[in-house]
């Protein structure tokens, strides 16, 4: 069971990395939605 405890910090780092990537993707999607809205107006 000590092995699982040693993996916890690594899992935490991966979780933070994944959260950061999801955040970046959300911003990119919002930018794309805005561009699509501009193109629909034309």
TIRO-2110 file (N, C-alpha, C; in Angstrom, 1 decimal):
// TIRO-2110
0.8, -1.2, 0.0, N, 1, A
0.0, 0.0, 0.0, CA, 1, A
0.9, 1.3, 0.0, C, 1, A
2.1, 1.2, 0.4, N, 2, A
3.0, 2.3, 0.4, CA, 2, A
3.2, 2.8, -1.0, C, 2, A
3.1, 1.9, -2.0, N, 3, A
3.4, 2.2, -3.4, CA, 3, A
2.3, 3.2, -3.9, C, 3, A
1.0, 3.0, -3.4, N, 4, A
0.0, 3.9, -3.8, CA, 4, A
0.2, 5.3, -3.3, C, 4, A
0.7, 5.4, -2.1, N, 5, A
1.0, 6.7, -1.5, CA, 5, A
2.1, 7.4, -2.3, C, 5, A
3.1, 6.6, -2.8, N, 6, A
4.1, 7.3, -3.6, CA, 6, A
3.6, 7.8, -4.9, C, 6, A
2.6, 7.2, -5.5, N, 7, A
2.0, 7.6, -6.8, CA, 7, A
1.2, 8.9, -6.6, C, 7, A
0.7, 9.2, -5.4, N, 8, A
-0.2, 10.3, -5.3, CA, 8, A
0.4, 11.7, -5.8, C, 8, A
1.6, 12.0, -5.4, N, 9, A
2.1, 13.3, -6.0, CA, 9, A
2.2, 13.3, -7.5, C, 9, A
2.6, 12.2, -8.1, N, 10, A
2.7, 12.2, -9.5, CA, 10, A
1.3, 12.3, -10.1, C, 10, A
0.3, 11.7, -9.6, N, 11, A
-1.1, 11.8, -10.0, CA, 11, A
-1.6, 13.3, -9.9, C, 11, A
-1.2, 13.9, -8.8, N, 12, A
-1.6, 15.3, -8.6, CA, 12, A
-1.0, 16.2, -9.7, C, 12, A
0.3, 16.0, -10.0, N, 13, A
0.9, 16.8, -11.1, CA, 13, A
0.2, 16.6, -12.4, C, 13, A
-0.1, 15.3, -12.7, N, 14, A
-0.8, 15.0, -14.0, CA, 14, A
-2.2, 15.7, -14.0, C, 14, A
-2.9, 15.7, -12.8, N, 15, A
-4.2, 16.3, -12.7, CA, 15, A
-4.1, 17.8, -13.0, C, 15, A
-3.1, 18.5, -12.4, N, 16, A
-2.9, 19.9, -12.6, CA, 16, A
-2.6, 20.2, -14.1, C, 16, A
-1.8, 19.3, -14.7, N, 17, A
-1.5, 19.5, -16.1, CA, 17, A
-2.7, 19.3, -17.0, C, 17, A
-3.6, 18.3, -16.7, N, 18, A
-4.8, 18.1, -17.5, CA, 18, A
-5.7, 19.3, -17.3, C, 18, A
-5.8, 19.8, -16.1, N, 19, A
-6.7, 21.0, -15.8, CA, 19, A
-6.3, 22.2, -16.6, C, 19, A
-5.0, 22.4, -16.7, N, 20, A
-4.4, 23.5, -17.5, CA, 20, A
-4.7, 23.4, -19.0, C, 20, A
-4.6, 22.1, -19.5, N, 21, A
-4.9, 21.9, -20.9, CA, 21, A
-6.4, 22.1, -21.2, C, 21, A
-7.2, 21.7, -20.3, N, 22, A
-8.7, 21.8, -20.5, CA, 22, A
-9.0, 23.3, -20.5, C, 22, A
-8.4, 24.1, -19.6, N, 23, A
-8.6, 25.5, -19.5, CA, 23, A
-8.2, 26.2, -20.8, C, 23, A
-7.1, 25.8, -21.4, N, 24, A
-6.6, 26.4, -22.6, CA, 24, A
-7.6, 26.0, -23.8, C, 24, A
-8.1, 24.8, -23.8, N, 25, A
-9.0, 24.4, -24.8, CA, 25, A
-10.3, 25.1, -24.7, C, 25, A
-10.8, 25.4, -23.5, N, 26, A
-12.0, 26.2, -23.3, CA, 26, A
-11.8, 27.6, -23.9, C, 26, A
-10.7, 28.2, -23.7, N, 27, A
-10.4, 29.5, -24.2, CA, 27, A
-10.4, 29.5, -25.7, C, 27, A
-9.8, 28.5, -26.3, N, 28, A
-9.7, 28.3, -27.7, CA, 28, A
-11.1, 28.1, -28.3, C, 28, A
-11.9, 27.3, -27.7, N, 29, A
-13.3, 27.1, -28.2, CA, 29, A
-14.1, 28.4, -28.1, C, 29, A
-13.9, 29.2, -27.1, N, 30, A
-14.6, 30.5, -27.0, CA, 30, A
-14.2, 31.4, -28.1, C, 30, A
-12.9, 31.4, -28.4, N, 31, A
-12.4, 32.2, -29.5, CA, 31, A
-13.0, 31.8, -30.9, C, 31, A
-13.0, 30.5, -31.1, N, 32, A
-13.6, 29.9, -32.3, CA, 32, A
-15.1, 30.2, -32.4, C, 32, A
-15.8, 30.2, -31.3, N, 33, A
-17.2, 30.5, -31.4, CA, 33, A
-17.4, 32.0, -31.8, C, 33, A
-16.5, 32.9, -31.2, N, 34, A
-16.6, 34.3, -31.6, CA, 34, A
-16.3, 34.5, -33.1, C, 34, A
-15.3, 33.8, -33.6, N, 35, A
-15.0, 33.9, -35.0, CA, 35, A
-16.2, 33.4, -35.9, C, 35, A
-16.8, 32.3, -35.5, N, 36, A
-17.9, 31.7, -36.2, CA, 36, A
-19.1, 32.7, -36.2, C, 36, A
-19.3, 33.3, -35.1, N, 37, A
-20.4, 34.3, -35.0, CA, 37, A
-20.1, 35.5, -36.0, C, 37, A
-18.9, 35.9, -36.0, N, 38, A
-18.5, 37.0, -37.0, CA, 38, A
-18.7, 36.6, -38.4, C, 38, A
-18.4, 35.4, -38.8, N, 39, A
-18.5, 34.9, -40.1, CA, 39, A
-20.0, 34.8, -40.5, C, 39, A
-20.8, 34.4, -39.5, N, 40, A
-22.3, 34.3, -39.8, CA, 40, A
-22.9, 35.6, -40.1, C, 40, A
-22.4, 36.7, -39.5, N, 41, A
-22.9, 38.0, -39.7, CA, 41, A
-22.6, 38.5, -41.2, C, 41, A
-21.5, 38.1, -41.7, N, 42, A
-21.1, 38.5, -43.0, CA, 42, A
-21.9, 37.8, -44.0, C, 42, A
END
